[in-house]
Structures are given as structure tokens and as C-alpha cells.
Amino acid sequence: MSLQSVQADLAARAPDLVVEVTTDSTATVQTAALVHGCEPGQIAKTLCIRVNGEVLLLVTRGDARLDNAKSKSAFGGRPRMLGAEEVAELTSHQVGGVCPFGLPGPLPIHLDASLKVYDEVIPAGGDTHASVRLSVDRLAELCGNRWVDACQPPYLE
């Protein structure tokens, strides 16, 4: 039902956006970049983390890594990645399709500043074969416009 929850969420909040379902898997940054013909950084991956007991989502560019020092500063504690089972329980999305849309309940969503180098990004769409193409500004609008600097891109822009 995860794909359907994303489609329903976007139909209600952003009816102009389309969840693109592909025959090829988009479950990893590398495969998604190949399917969409874009740089791996343009794939907006959604990390589900716990900091000081609070679960939150962090959307970052696909080729960035969570930076311990930056994330401690951004969130006030050391982030811990959640396991696949807990991610699915909290987001209704399986790993490989996790996105900030169609969530069963409210979770704080943060966007990493590393995304700002792109005009357009492609997050997952709630399934390992689904994605949504949208501008970074639109992503920010739909996710509450909370920006942090918690990740290290593969190189400095």
C-alpha cells in the first residue's frame, strides 16, 4: 500500500506531480540514477534516523554521506540509522522506496543543504520501482522547508 499512500498524498497536496512507476528497480541510488539518466546526487535519498530518542527523516542527495560531526551539530545528538523493519513500520515504505510522502503519521522531515546544488531531484515514490521528479524548492515546500547541514557530499562544490 505504500505506493498508493504516496500517490494519494501527492494527489491531495501536489496534484501536478506524477509518481513514475518503472519496470527497472530504483531501489538504490546507482540503479535509480541509471533509470532516470541523471547524476547519483540528484537521487534524493530519505534516511530514517533516531537522535536522542526522536525519529526523523533526513532527505539528502544520493551520493552524500551522513557526517557525524555535522549531524550532531544539526540535531543535537548522534544520529542512529533505523533497521529495515522499523523503517517500514514507521514510514509504510520498504527500504529502497522510502520517501517523505504518504507517511502513516507525522514525522519531522529535514532536508540536507547538499540538495541545494540541484534544481531538480528525484526521491523514491514509496516503492522500489517508483520515483517522483520535482524541483528542490517544491520538495522543500512539501516537506516543511526545514534545512540542516548534516551530510558530506562526495566533493566540495
N, C-alpha and C positions, 0 to 999 in steps of 0.2 A: 504493500500500500504506500510505500514511501514515494515512488514516482507520482502516484496520484495525489498525495498530500502536497507535493511541490507544485504540481500543475494547478491544483485548487487554490493554493496560496497565491501563486502568481496571477491566476485568473482574477482573483479578488483585488489584489494590490497593484498589479502591473500587467493589465490585460494585453498590452502591446508586446510583451516578452513571450518567447516561444521556448518550450523545453524541447530541445532537439534530441531525439532518440536515434542511436546509431546501431548498425549491425556489429561493428567492431567495438571492443571494450575501450572504455575511457577510464578504467579503474586506477591507473597510475598516471603520474604526471607525464611520463615519457609516451605512453600509448595515447593519452588524450591529446598531446601536442602533435603527434603524427596524424591522428584522426582529423584534427581541426586545422592542420597546416600552419601552426603558429610556434612561437618560441615557448619552451617549457615554462619560462617565467610568467607567461600570460595565462597559464592554467592557475586559477585561484583555488588553492587547496585550503580546506577547512580543517583545522586541528581542534580536537576536543580535549581540553586540559583542565586540571584541578589546581587551584592555587589557594592555599590557606583554607581548604575545605570547600571552596566555592568552585563549581563547574562553570566553564565559559567556553565559547567558541572563539577561535582566532583565525581569521581569513588572511592568508598571506600568498605571496607569489609562489608558484610551483617549485622554483629552484632555490628558494630561501630555506635557511635552517633556523630553528628556534635557538636564540642566543641566550645562554644562562644569565649573564650579567644584565643585558638589556631587558630581558623579560622580568627579572627580579625587580629592576627599577620601574618598569611599566606597571607591574601588577602587585608589587609589594610583597613578593614571596617567590619561592622557587616553583616553577610550573612542573606538573607531572602529567604525562600523556595517559589518557584512559585506555583501557583494554577494549578490544573489538566488541565484546558482549555488552559492556556498559555504554559504549558509544551508541550501539544500535538501540539499546533500551531508552537512552535519554534523547536521541535525535530522531528515531524511527528510520534512520538511514544506515545501511551496511557500510563498512569501511570500503572505500573506493567510490562511494556515491554520496558521501557526507557533504552537506551544503548548509548554508544559513537560512534556507527556505523550507516551508512545510513542516516545521517542528511541532511536536505534540504539545509542548508547553514552552513558556518563556525561558530563554537562556540569554545571559549577557553575550553580545556579539561585539567583537573588536576587530578592526581592520588594521593590518600592519602597514606602516608607511612605505614599505618596499613596493607596494602595489602602485604607488603614485607615478612611477615611471611610465606606466602604460595608459593609453586612452581607453582601451577595451580589454576586458578579461573574460575568462570562461570558467566559471565554477561548475562543479558537478550539479546534477539535477535530481538527486535522490536515488539514483540507480547507477550501477556500474556501466551502463550504456546510455547515459543521459547527461546533457550539459545545457547550460544557458549562456548565451553570449550577450554581454551588456557593457555599458561604459562603467568606468571606475566610479564616476560621480553617481550613477544610478544605483550601483551596488551599495555605496555608502548611504544613500537615501533610504534604501530598503532595509538596511541593517542598523540604522540608528546613528550613523555618522560618528562613531566613536573610534578615533585613530590612536594607535600606540606605535612605539618603535621597539619591537620585541624580537625581531628576526634579523639575521645577517644574510644579505643577498650573496650570490656566489662571487661577486666582484663589486667594487665600489663604482657607482655611476658618476 
